[in-house]
Amino acid sequence: MKAEIHPDYRPVVFQDVTSDFKILTRSTLASSAKETIKWEDGNEYPLVKIEVSSASHPFYTGQNKIMDTSGRVDKFRKRYAK
């Protein structure tokens, strides 16, 4: 790998603004973060706010609804049921 051409890959906290879910991970987005947050270990990390995460997405929370007016989903399930 060439030196001096890759972005910094460092710890960053992602926060879901709709559910107040936070996760500490590593990312290259740390350089674009404008805020910092104090994490549970006592260190300060860059904070990146996101709109949707697994804590607020309808598919992962179980609030997913299938809009099926002509029975296409049932036909598919019946056809490919094993």
Secondary structure as UniProt FT lines:
FT   TURN            3..4
FT   STRAND          10..16
FT   TURN            17..20
FT   STRAND          21..27
FT   HELIX           29..32
FT   STRAND          35..38
FT   TURN            40..41
FT   STRAND          44..50
FT   TURN            54..56
FT   HELIX           58..61
FT   HELIX           72..79
//
